[in-house]
């Protein structure tokens, strides 16, 4: 009986020292990253890189797809610890650093995985959009606009 306990102890120590727990943790963390689609009416000039919120990385650009009508769709992943930042009204803008998160509302409903979010070629374009939305009679949320652009691009 003592020999079985000793063998089991050495087996557990061996597994721990080989880094298996870290590999399991990393696999879980990667699986927990949520993916979303950021849809741009005009090309943002990004192919790859990081996704930022206040200059801190919160995710990665995974893929880029350009449609026939010049709509650009970026597939992004957001780290699990930063997914709480996102809402249905979250938009993104491109700059020299990469893709940047921008909240258009203080709070909102969390987006579903694979949700479509609106992207802009610059921060100035985000402010222009917000100004137009204040005076629009037919107000659509950024996610509704992104979904429409996505549907048109993928037909």
C-alpha positions as CSV (number, residue, x, y, z in Angstrom):
1,X,0.0,0.0,0.0
2,X,2.8,2.4,0.9
3,X,4.5,1.7,-2.5
4,X,1.2,2.6,-4.4
5,X,1.1,5.9,-2.5
6,X,4.7,6.7,-3.2
7,X,4.2,5.9,-6.9
8,X,1.1,8.0,-7.0
9,X,3.0,10.9,-5.3
10,X,5.8,10.7,-7.9
11,X,3.3,10.6,-10.7
12,X,1.6,13.7,-9.4
13,X,4.9,15.5,-9.0
14,X,5.9,14.5,-12.5
15,X,2.7,15.9,-14.0
16,X,3.0,19.1,-12.1
17,X,6.7,19.6,-13.1
18,X,6.0,19.0,-16.8
19,X,3.8,22.0,-17.0
20,X,0.6,20.1,-17.7
21,X,-1.5,22.3,-15.4
22,X,-0.2,25.4,-17.2
23,X,-1.1,23.8,-20.6
24,X,-4.6,23.0,-19.3
25,X,-5.0,26.5,-18.0
26,X,-3.8,28.0,-21.4
27,X,-6.1,25.8,-23.4
28,X,-9.1,26.8,-21.2
29,X,-8.2,30.5,-21.5
30,X,-8.0,30.3,-25.3
31,X,-11.3,28.4,-25.4
32,X,-12.9,31.1,-23.3
33,X,-11.9,34.0,-25.6
34,X,-15.0,35.3,-27.3
35,X,-15.0,36.1,-31.0
36,X,-16.8,39.0,-32.6
37,X,-17.0,40.6,-36.0
38,X,-16.1,44.3,-36.5
39,X,-17.7,45.6,-39.7
40,X,-16.3,48.6,-41.5
41,X,-18.1,50.5,-44.3
42,X,-14.7,51.7,-45.5
43,X,-11.3,50.0,-45.2
44,X,-9.6,50.7,-41.9
45,X,-6.1,49.8,-43.1
46,X,-5.7,47.0,-40.6
47,X,-4.9,43.4,-41.3
48,X,-3.7,42.1,-38.0
49,X,-2.6,43.2,-34.6
50,X,-4.0,43.8,-31.2
51,X,-7.3,45.2,-29.9
52,X,-7.0,47.9,-27.3
53,X,-9.0,49.7,-24.7
54,X,-7.3,52.9,-23.3
55,X,-4.0,51.7,-24.8
56,X,-4.1,48.4,-23.0
57,X,-4.4,45.2,-25.1
58,X,-7.7,43.4,-24.6
59,X,-7.7,41.0,-27.6
60,X,-6.4,40.2,-31.1
61,X,-7.4,40.6,-34.7
62,X,-7.8,37.0,-36.0
63,X,-8.7,37.5,-39.6
64,X,-9.7,40.0,-42.3
65,X,-12.3,39.6,-45.0
66,X,-13.0,42.2,-47.7
67,X,-16.2,42.0,-49.6
68,X,-17.0,43.0,-53.2
69,X,-18.7,46.2,-52.0
70,X,-15.6,47.3,-50.1
71,X,-17.0,46.4,-46.7
72,X,-14.2,45.1,-44.4
73,X,-14.9,42.5,-41.7
74,X,-12.4,41.8,-39.0
75,X,-12.8,38.7,-36.8
76,X,-11.5,39.6,-33.4
77,X,-11.1,37.7,-30.1
78,X,-11.5,39.5,-26.7
79,X,-9.7,38.1,-23.6
80,X,-12.2,36.7,-21.0
81,X,-11.2,39.3,-18.3
82,X,-12.1,42.2,-20.8
83,X,-15.4,40.8,-22.2
84,X,-17.4,42.8,-19.6
85,X,-16.3,46.0,-21.4
86,X,-18.4,45.2,-24.5
87,X,-22.1,45.9,-25.0
88,X,-24.3,46.0,-28.1
89,X,-23.4,49.7,-28.5
90,X,-19.7,49.1,-28.5
91,X,-17.8,50.3,-31.6
92,X,-14.2,50.2,-32.7
93,X,-11.9,52.5,-34.5
94,X,-8.6,52.0,-36.3
95,X,-5.4,54.0,-35.7
96,X,-1.7,53.4,-36.0
97,X,-1.6,51.3,-32.8
98,X,-4.4,48.9,-34.0
99,X,-8.1,48.4,-33.3
100,X,-9.5,50.4,-30.4
101,X,-12.5,49.9,-28.3
102,X,-15.0,52.8,-27.9
103,X,-18.1,52.7,-25.7
104,X,-21.0,54.7,-27.2
105,X,-23.1,54.2,-24.1
106,X,-22.4,53.9,-20.4
107,X,-23.9,50.4,-20.1
108,X,-25.9,48.0,-22.2
109,X,-26.6,44.4,-22.9
110,X,-23.6,42.2,-23.4
111,X,-23.2,41.0,-27.0
112,X,-23.6,37.4,-27.9
113,X,-20.5,35.5,-29.2
114,X,-20.0,36.2,-32.9
115,X,-22.0,39.5,-32.6
116,X,-21.4,42.1,-35.3
117,X,-20.0,45.4,-34.1
118,X,-19.5,48.6,-36.0
119,X,-16.0,49.8,-36.9
120,X,-14.7,53.1,-38.1
121,X,-11.6,54.1,-40.0
122,X,-10.7,56.8,-37.3
123,X,-11.8,58.2,-34.0
124,X,-13.0,61.3,-35.8
125,X,-15.4,59.1,-37.7
126,X,-16.8,57.8,-34.4
127,X,-17.5,61.3,-33.2
128,X,-19.1,62.2,-36.5
129,X,-21.4,59.1,-36.3
130,X,-22.4,60.1,-32.7
131,X,-23.2,63.6,-33.8
132,X,-25.3,62.3,-36.7
133,X,-27.1,59.9,-34.4
134,X,-28.2,62.7,-32.1
135,X,-30.1,64.3,-34.9
136,X,-31.3,61.2,-36.8
137,X,-35.1,60.5,-36.8
138,X,-34.5,56.8,-37.6
139,X,-32.0,55.8,-34.9
140,X,-30.4,52.5,-35.2
141,X,-28.0,51.0,-32.7
142,X,-24.4,50.5,-33.9
143,X,-25.0,46.7,-33.7
144,X,-28.0,47.0,-36.0
145,X,-26.0,49.0,-38.5
146,X,-23.1,46.5,-38.3
147,X,-25.5,43.6,-38.8
148,X,-27.0,45.2,-41.9
149,X,-23.5,45.9,-43.4
150,X,-22.5,42.3,-42.6
151,X,-25.6,40.9,-44.3
152,X,-25.0,43.0,-47.4
153,X,-21.3,42.1,-47.5
154,X,-21.9,38.3,-47.2
155,X,-24.7,37.9,-49.7
